[in-house]
């Protein structure tokens, strides 16, 4: 089946003992890619009938693999598919893809994106790495590629397909019970130290009969016999689920979750307060509860860790204010738009915004004097370099303006965004310029989107307005593609200007007073 470019090929690992998590979250990328005008295909082994139906119902092509063990035969089959499709990007989502798999796929012209849950050397072979946990900050992986991109953090979180189907809407605020009664325990099948059992023992020690515990273990959980024996003896309302995909049905009713770091973004989106048990760390560390959506717990000895975990869970159960704070912070950080941001980066590169300084005035002056820019500008004053420098220094010192320089992944300035009239009661006015070497690649739309999002997150403005000279078709297309809509034209210095407005998205709520204080500081 022929697929038109720009094309995305996703090779997501799935199967017994693995589940479908890699497929369901990468499906959010396929949907965002399609919504941006591209086409997408999945190459996988066998999938559950319901999931396969959802994929094909969205006109995403499914290619069944004869070899799906993430071995060399699998790599060769995927390479043959790519040679037929000529995809712009190949996405690998799974833990079993080894370095030789990447080397086989790099023989083609497609770029490689790795969705990574763990630090690994294979990241150096990809063009882009998307890290899906927020573990303690580490240096970005080194790469042999000059334009290597590393993305991480809650703003790039890929939510499982059952969540991201609602990615055009903001998270639904979590209803916080006065006393938590429904607890989820899900620590994965790689729970070698049997923290699942230790957690259930800690909950049982609370002796709260009204608590209902749903424990999701997966079909390959190594301590099933011990867990079954505990269930027979414990005075605990415990339900054990072997199907890991069952979590999607449980989440809407959960009050507290005790889980691994792999699930923290999903839980944050749902507004579920979480205790994160990270078995890779040795020293216990708790986040400040006013600043984080989850408590990190790192156990030491079995006796001390069980008692400490019991105290943490007991505190959360009886403290609705704390759970409400954790819930709200989590939902503010994970807004369900991660897939869109990743696709934007795949198509335009990694744009970085930084506050402009006086040292930037020379390159901005050169951009303003570009003949192509002057031909479509609303105003084209002929300032000398010194005159422009003086005006620019005054402008960046004023609280009425924001100047953000835009750099590519190599730190090279490729444009800027300016917001004026920040102190007025009306809407701020946005102006952008993109370096001539980057025009026609979607960079303008990406810059407008990213700069507007940044302004909304850091201010309480309800809308942004762009004013464009009639006939500036490129700018009009860029602003419309970024979500701006046409409004009543206006007159500026005797010249008519078209106006376009972007209203504050629902998924970006007004900053809390404490957040505005941190940003201004």
C-alpha positions as CSV (number, residue, x, y, z in Angstrom):
1,X,0.0,0.0,0.0
2,X,1.7,3.2,-1.1
3,X,2.0,6.0,1.5
4,X,2.7,9.6,0.5
5,X,5.4,11.7,2.2
6,X,6.0,13.1,4.8
7,X,5.8,9.6,6.2
8,X,6.3,8.2,9.7
9,X,7.1,4.5,10.3
10,X,6.7,3.3,13.9
11,X,8.3,0.1,15.0
12,X,6.8,-0.5,18.5
13,X,7.5,-3.6,20.6
14,X,4.5,-5.6,21.9
15,X,3.6,-9.1,22.9
16,X,3.1,-11.5,25.8
17,X,5.1,-10.3,28.8
18,X,5.6,-6.9,27.2
19,X,2.1,-5.6,26.9
20,X,1.0,-2.9,24.5
21,X,2.3,0.2,26.3
22,X,4.9,1.0,23.6
23,X,2.2,0.8,21.0
24,X,-0.5,2.9,22.8
25,X,1.8,5.8,23.7
26,X,3.5,5.9,20.2
27,X,0.0,5.9,18.7
28,X,-0.3,9.5,20.1
29,X,2.7,10.4,18.0
30,X,1.1,8.8,14.9
31,X,-2.0,10.8,15.5
32,X,-0.1,14.1,16.0
33,X,1.9,13.4,12.8
34,X,-1.3,12.8,10.8
35,X,-2.9,16.0,12.2
36,X,0.2,18.0,11.0
37,X,-0.4,16.7,7.4
38,X,1.6,13.5,7.3
39,X,0.9,9.8,7.0
40,X,1.8,7.1,9.5
41,X,2.3,3.4,9.6
42,X,2.9,0.8,12.4
43,X,5.1,-2.2,12.0
44,X,4.4,-4.7,14.8
45,X,3.9,-8.3,15.7
46,X,0.4,-9.4,16.6
47,X,-1.8,-7.0,18.5
48,X,-5.0,-7.4,20.4
49,X,-8.0,-7.1,18.1
50,X,-9.4,-4.0,19.8
51,X,-6.1,-2.1,19.6
52,X,-5.6,-3.1,16.0
53,X,-9.1,-1.9,15.2
54,X,-8.4,1.5,16.8
55,X,-5.2,1.9,14.7
56,X,-6.8,1.1,11.4
57,X,-10.0,3.1,12.1
58,X,-7.8,6.2,12.2
59,X,-6.4,5.4,8.8
60,X,-3.0,4.5,10.2
61,X,-1.5,1.7,8.1
62,X,-0.7,-1.5,10.0
63,X,2.1,-3.8,8.7
64,X,2.2,-7.2,10.4
65,X,5.8,-8.5,10.9
66,X,6.8,-12.1,10.4
67,X,9.8,-11.4,12.7
68,X,9.1,-9.3,15.8
69,X,11.7,-10.4,18.3
70,X,13.8,-7.2,17.9
71,X,16.6,-9.3,16.6
72,X,18.6,-9.1,13.3
73,X,15.8,-10.8,11.3
74,X,13.4,-8.2,12.7
75,X,15.8,-5.4,11.7
76,X,16.1,-6.7,8.1
77,X,12.4,-7.0,7.7
78,X,11.8,-3.5,9.1
79,X,14.6,-2.2,6.8
80,X,12.9,-3.7,3.7
81,X,9.6,-2.0,4.7
82,X,11.4,1.3,5.1
83,X,13.1,0.9,1.7
84,X,9.6,0.6,0.2
85,X,8.0,3.5,2.1
86,X,10.9,5.9,2.3
87,X,9.8,7.4,5.6
88,X,11.1,10.7,6.8
89,X,11.3,9.3,10.3
90,X,11.5,5.8,11.9
91,X,10.4,5.6,15.5
92,X,11.7,2.8,17.7
93,X,9.7,2.3,20.9
94,X,10.8,-0.7,23.1
95,X,13.5,-1.8,25.4
96,X,14.7,-4.8,23.3
97,X,16.1,-3.0,20.4
98,X,19.9,-3.3,20.5
99,X,22.7,-1.3,18.9
100,X,23.0,-3.6,15.8
101,X,19.3,-3.0,15.2
102,X,19.9,0.8,14.9
103,X,23.0,0.2,12.7
104,X,20.9,-1.8,10.2
105,X,18.2,0.9,9.9
106,X,20.8,3.7,9.6
107,X,21.7,2.3,6.2
108,X,18.7,4.2,4.8
109,X,18.0,7.9,4.5
110,X,15.4,8.0,7.3
111,X,16.0,9.7,10.6
112,X,15.7,7.6,13.8
113,X,13.9,8.6,16.9
114,X,14.3,6.4,20.0
115,X,11.6,6.6,22.8
116,X,13.7,5.7,25.8
117,X,12.7,4.7,29.3
118,X,16.2,4.0,30.5
119,X,19.7,5.4,30.1
120,X,21.4,3.4,27.3
121,X,24.3,3.5,24.9
122,X,22.0,2.9,22.0
123,X,20.8,6.5,22.3
124,X,24.0,7.7,20.6
125,X,22.9,6.0,17.4
126,X,19.6,7.9,17.0
127,X,19.0,11.3,15.5
128,X,16.6,12.1,18.4
129,X,16.0,10.6,21.8
130,X,12.8,11.1,23.7
131,X,13.1,10.3,27.4
132,X,9.8,9.3,29.0
133,X,10.8,9.6,32.7
134,X,11.8,12.5,34.8
135,X,14.6,10.8,36.7
136,X,17.2,13.1,38.4
137,X,18.8,15.3,35.8
138,X,21.6,13.7,33.9
139,X,23.7,15.0,31.0
140,X,22.2,14.5,27.6
141,X,23.6,11.4,25.8
142,X,26.5,12.1,23.5
143,X,26.0,11.3,19.9
144,X,27.9,10.8,16.7
145,X,25.3,13.0,14.9
146,X,26.0,16.7,14.6
147,X,22.3,17.7,14.9
148,X,21.4,15.2,17.6
149,X,18.4,16.2,19.6
150,X,17.4,15.1,23.1
151,X,14.0,15.8,24.5
152,X,12.7,15.1,28.0
153,X,10.4,16.5,30.7
154,X,6.7,16.6,31.3
155,X,6.1,18.9,28.3
156,X,7.1,16.1,26.0
157,X,5.3,13.3,27.8
158,X,3.6,10.8,25.5
159,X,0.3,9.7,27.0
160,X,-1.1,6.2,26.4
161,X,-3.6,6.1,23.6
162,X,-6.6,5.9,25.9
163,X,-5.6,9.3,27.3
164,X,-4.3,11.0,24.2
165,X,-7.5,10.5,22.4
166,X,-8.6,13.5,24.3
167,X,-5.4,15.5,23.6
168,X,-7.4,18.5,22.3
169,X,-8.8,19.0,25.7
170,X,-7.2,20.0,29.0
171,X,-6.9,17.5,31.8
172,X,-10.1,17.0,33.8
173,X,-9.6,18.2,37.4
174,X,-9.4,15.3,39.8
175,X,-12.1,15.0,42.5
176,X,-10.3,14.7,45.8
177,X,-12.0,12.5,48.4
178,X,-11.8,13.6,52.1
179,X,-10.2,10.3,52.8
180,X,-8.4,8.2,50.2
181,X,-9.9,4.7,49.9
182,X,-8.9,3.4,46.5
183,X,-5.2,2.6,46.0
184,X,-3.3,1.4,42.9
185,X,-0.1,-0.6,43.3
186,X,1.7,-1.2,40.0
187,X,5.5,-1.6,40.0
188,X,6.0,-3.6,36.8
189,X,7.2,-7.1,36.0
190,X,10.8,-6.3,36.6
191,X,10.2,-5.9,40.3
192,X,13.1,-8.2,41.3
193,X,13.2,-7.0,45.0
194,X,9.5,-7.6,45.3
195,X,8.6,-4.1,46.3
196,X,5.0,-4.9,45.3
197,X,4.7,-7.3,48.2
198,X,6.5,-4.8,50.6
199,X,4.1,-2.1,49.5
200,X,1.0,-4.3,50.1
201,X,2.4,-5.2,53.5
202,X,2.8,-1.6,54.4
203,X,-0.8,-0.9,53.4
204,X,-2.0,-3.9,55.3
205,X,-0.2,-2.6,58.4
206,X,-2.5,0.5,58.3
207,X,-5.4,-1.7,59.3
208,X,-7.9,0.4,57.4
209,X,-10.7,-1.9,56.4
210,X,-12.3,0.6,53.9
211,X,-9.3,0.7,51.6
212,X,-9.6,-1.2,48.3
213,X,-6.2,-2.0,46.7
214,X,-5.9,-2.9,42.9
215,X,-2.6,-4.5,42.3
216,X,-1.5,-4.8,38.6
217,X,1.4,-7.3,38.2
218,X,1.5,-8.4,34.6
219,X,1.7,-12.0,33.3
220,X,5.5,-12.4,33.9
221,X,5.6,-11.1,37.5
222,X,8.4,-13.2,39.2
223,X,6.8,-13.4,42.7
224,X,3.3,-14.5,41.9
225,X,3.3,-17.4,44.5
226,X,4.4,-15.1,47.3
227,X,1.8,-12.6,46.4
228,X,-1.0,-15.2,46.3
229,X,0.0,-16.5,49.7
230,X,-0.1,-13.0,51.1
231,X,-3.6,-12.4,49.7
232,X,-4.9,-15.5,51.5
233,X,-3.5,-14.4,54.9
234,X,-3.7,-10.6,54.8
235,X,-6.7,-8.7,56.2
236,X,-6.8,-6.5,53.1
237,X,-9.4,-5.9,50.3
238,X,-7.0,-6.8,47.5
239,X,-7.6,-7.4,43.9
240,X,-4.8,-8.7,41.7
241,X,-4.7,-8.1,37.9
242,X,-2.4,-9.9,35.6
243,X,-3.4,-7.8,32.5
244,X,-1.3,-4.6,32.7
245,X,-3.6,-2.9,30.2
246,X,-6.2,-3.1,33.0
247,X,-4.7,0.1,34.4
248,X,-6.5,2.2,31.9
249,X,-9.8,1.2,33.3
250,X,-8.8,1.6,36.9
251,X,-7.2,5.1,36.8
252,X,-10.4,7.3,36.8
253,X,-11.4,5.8,40.2
254,X,-7.9,5.8,41.9
255,X,-7.2,8.1,44.9
256,X,-3.5,7.3,45.4
257,X,-1.0,5.3,43.3
258,X,2.2,3.6,44.4
259,X,4.1,2.9,41.2
260,X,7.4,3.0,39.3
261,X,8.8,6.1,37.6
262,X,7.5,4.9,34.2
263,X,4.0,5.8,35.1
264,X,4.4,9.2,36.7
265,X,3.5,11.3,33.6
266,X,0.3,9.3,33.1
267,X,-0.7,9.7,36.7
268,X,0.2,13.4,36.7
269,X,-2.2,13.9,33.7
270,X,-5.0,12.2,35.6
271,X,-4.2,14.2,38.7
272,X,-3.5,11.2,40.8
273,X,-1.1,11.7,43.8
274,X,1.6,9.2,43.5
275,X,4.4,7.6,45.5
276,X,7.2,6.8,43.1
277,X,9.4,3.9,44.2
278,X,12.7,4.0,42.3
279,X,14.6,0.8,43.0
280,X,17.7,2.2,41.2
281,X,18.5,4.6,44.0
282,X,19.8,3.9,47.5
283,X,19.1,7.0,49.6
284,X,15.6,8.0,50.5
285,X,14.6,11.4,49.2
286,X,11.2,13.2,49.4
287,X,10.2,16.1,47.3
288,X,8.8,19.2,48.9
289,X,5.1,18.4,48.7
290,X,4.2,22.0,47.7
291,X,6.4,21.8,44.6
292,X,5.9,18.3,43.2
293,X,3.0,16.1,42.1
294,X,4.6,12.9,43.4
295,X,6.6,11.7,46.4
296,X,9.8,9.9,45.6
297,X,10.6,7.0,47.9
298,X,13.9,5.1,47.9
299,X,14.0,2.2,50.4
300,X,17.1,1.0,52.3
301,X,16.6,-1.9,54.7
302,X,13.4,-3.8,54.5
303,X,12.3,-3.1,58.0
304,X,12.9,0.7,57.9
305,X,11.6,1.1,54.4
306,X,8.3,-0.7,55.2
307,X,7.7,1.6,58.2
308,X,8.6,4.7,56.3
309,X,6.4,3.7,53.3
310,X,3.5,3.0,55.8
311,X,3.9,6.5,57.2
312,X,3.9,8.2,53.8
313,X,0.8,6.3,52.6
314,X,-1.0,7.1,55.9
315,X,-0.2,10.8,55.6
316,X,-1.6,10.9,52.1
317,X,-4.8,9.0,52.9
318,X,-5.8,11.5,55.6
319,X,-4.6,14.7,54.0
320,X,-6.9,15.9,51.2
321,X,-5.2,19.3,51.0
322,X,-1.9,17.7,50.3
323,X,-3.4,15.4,47.7
324,X,-5.2,18.3,46.1
325,X,-2.0,20.3,45.8
326,X,-0.1,17.3,44.2
327,X,-3.0,16.7,41.8
328,X,-3.2,20.3,40.6
329,X,0.6,20.6,40.1
330,X,0.7,17.3,38.2
331,X,-2.1,18.4,35.8
332,X,-0.5,21.8,35.2
333,X,2.8,20.1,34.2
334,X,1.4,17.3,32.0
335,X,-1.2,18.9,29.7
336,X,-1.6,16.1,27.0
337,X,0.2,18.2,24.3
338,X,3.5,16.3,24.4
339,X,3.0,14.4,21.1
340,X,2.3,17.7,19.3
341,X,5.5,19.2,20.6
342,X,7.6,16.2,19.6
343,X,6.2,16.2,16.1
344,X,6.9,19.9,15.8
345,X,10.5,19.3,16.8
346,X,10.8,16.4,14.3
347,X,9.7,18.7,11.5
348,X,11.5,21.9,12.4
349,X,14.4,20.9,14.6
350,X,14.9,21.8,18.3
351,X,14.1,25.5,18.7
352,X,15.4,27.0,22.0
353,X,14.1,30.4,23.2
354,X,16.3,32.6,25.4
355,X,16.0,36.2,26.5
356,X,17.7,38.6,24.1
357,X,20.6,40.6,25.3
358,X,22.2,43.8,24.0
359,X,24.9,41.6,22.2
360,X,22.1,40.4,19.9
361,X,21.3,43.8,18.4
362,X,23.7,43.4,15.4
363,X,22.1,40.2,14.0
364,X,18.6,41.5,14.7
365,X,19.5,44.7,12.8
366,X,20.7,42.6,9.9
367,X,17.4,40.7,9.9
368,X,15.4,43.9,9.9
369,X,17.4,45.2,6.9
370,X,16.9,42.0,4.9
371,X,15.3,43.2,1.6
372,X,12.7,40.4,1.8
373,X,11.7,41.4,5.3
374,X,11.6,45.1,4.5
375,X,9.3,44.5,1.5
376,X,6.5,43.0,3.7
377,X,7.1,45.0,7.0
378,X,4.4,47.4,8.2
379,X,7.1,49.9,9.1
380,X,10.6,50.1,7.7
381,X,12.6,52.9,9.4
382,X,16.1,53.2,8.1
383,X,18.2,53.1,11.3
384,X,21.9,53.0,11.3
385,X,23.5,50.3,13.4
386,X,24.3,52.7,16.2
387,X,20.8,54.1,16.2
388,X,19.2,50.7,16.2
389,X,21.5,49.6,19.1
390,X,20.4,52.5,21.2
391,X,16.7,51.8,20.6
392,X,17.1,48.1,21.2
393,X,18.9,48.6,24.5
394,X,15.9,50.8,25.7
395,X,13.4,48.2,24.4
396,X,14.9,45.2,26.2
397,X,15.2,47.1,29.4
398,X,11.4,47.9,29.4
399,X,8.9,45.7,31.1
400,X,6.5,46.5,28.3
401,X,8.4,44.2,25.9
402,X,9.7,40.7,25.7
403,X,12.5,39.8,23.2
404,X,13.3,36.1,22.8
405,X,16.1,34.9,20.6
406,X,15.5,31.6,18.8
407,X,18.5,29.2,18.5
408,X,18.8,25.8,16.8
409,X,20.2,22.7,18.5
410,X,23.7,23.9,17.7
411,X,23.1,27.2,19.5
412,X,23.0,29.3,16.3
413,X,20.5,32.2,16.3
414,X,17.9,31.6,13.5
415,X,15.3,34.2,14.4
416,X,13.6,36.1,17.2
417,X,10.1,36.8,18.6
418,X,9.1,40.1,20.1
419,X,6.0,40.9,22.2
420,X,5.0,44.5,22.7
421,X,2.3,46.2,24.8
422,X,2.7,43.8,27.7
423,X,1.7,46.4,30.3
424,X,-1.5,47.6,28.5
425,X,-5.0,46.2,29.1
426,X,-5.2,45.0,25.6
427,X,-3.5,42.0,24.0
428,X,0.2,41.9,23.5
429,X,1.4,42.2,19.9
430,X,3.7,39.6,18.5
431,X,6.4,40.1,15.8
432,X,8.7,37.4,14.5
433,X,11.6,37.3,12.0
434,X,13.2,34.0,10.7
435,X,16.7,34.0,9.2
436,X,16.5,33.7,5.4
437,X,18.3,30.4,5.5
438,X,15.5,28.8,7.5
439,X,12.4,30.1,5.7
440,X,10.0,27.7,4.0
441,X,10.6,24.9,6.5
442,X,7.9,25.5,9.0
443,X,10.2,27.2,11.4
444,X,8.0,30.3,11.5
445,X,5.0,28.4,12.6
446,X,7.0,26.5,15.2
447,X,8.5,29.7,16.5
448,X,5.1,31.4,16.8
449,X,3.6,28.4,18.6
450,X,6.5,28.0,21.0
451,X,6.8,31.7,21.8
452,X,3.1,32.2,22.3
453,X,2.9,29.1,24.6
454,X,5.8,30.5,26.6
455,X,4.2,33.9,27.0
456,X,0.9,32.4,28.1
457,X,2.6,30.1,30.7
458,X,4.5,33.1,32.1
459,X,1.7,35.7,32.2
460,X,-2.0,36.1,32.7
461,X,-2.7,37.5,29.2
462,X,-5.9,36.0,27.6
463,X,-4.9,36.6,24.0
464,X,-2.1,37.6,21.6
465,X,-2.5,39.6,18.4
466,X,-0.4,39.6,15.2
467,X,-0.5,42.6,12.8
468,X,0.5,41.9,9.2
469,X,0.8,43.9,6.1
470,X,-1.7,42.9,3.4
471,X,0.0,40.6,0.8
472,X,2.4,39.0,3.3
473,X,1.1,35.6,2.4
474,X,3.9,33.7,4.2
475,X,3.3,35.3,7.5
476,X,-0.4,34.9,7.3
477,X,0.0,31.2,6.6
478,X,2.4,30.8,9.5
479,X,0.1,32.5,12.0
480,X,-3.0,30.6,10.8
481,X,-1.1,27.3,11.1
482,X,-0.1,28.3,14.6
483,X,-3.8,28.7,15.5
484,X,-4.4,32.4,15.0
485,X,-7.7,33.5,13.5
486,X,-8.5,36.6,11.5
487,X,-10.1,39.6,13.3
488,X,-11.0,43.1,12.4
489,X,-8.2,44.9,10.5
490,X,-6.7,48.1,11.9
491,X,-4.9,51.2,10.7
492,X,-1.2,51.7,11.8
493,X,0.5,55.0,10.9
494,X,-2.0,55.5,8.1
495,X,-1.6,52.0,6.7
496,X,-4.1,49.2,6.9
497,X,-2.9,46.1,8.8
498,X,-4.5,42.7,8.9
499,X,-5.0,41.3,12.4
500,X,-4.9,37.8,13.7
501,X,-5.7,36.7,17.3
502,X,-4.7,33.6,19.3
503,X,-6.8,33.1,22.5
504,X,-5.3,31.5,25.5
505,X,-5.6,27.7,25.1
506,X,-7.7,25.9,27.7
507,X,-4.8,23.5,28.5
508,X,-2.7,26.5,29.7
509,X,-4.5,27.8,32.9
510,X,-3.6,31.1,34.4
511,X,-0.4,30.9,36.5
512,X,-0.8,30.4,40.3
513,X,0.4,33.3,42.4
514,X,3.4,31.3,43.5
515,X,4.3,30.4,39.9
516,X,4.2,34.1,38.8
517,X,6.5,34.9,41.7
518,X,9.1,32.3,40.7
519,X,8.9,33.5,37.1
520,X,9.4,37.2,37.9
521,X,12.3,36.3,40.2
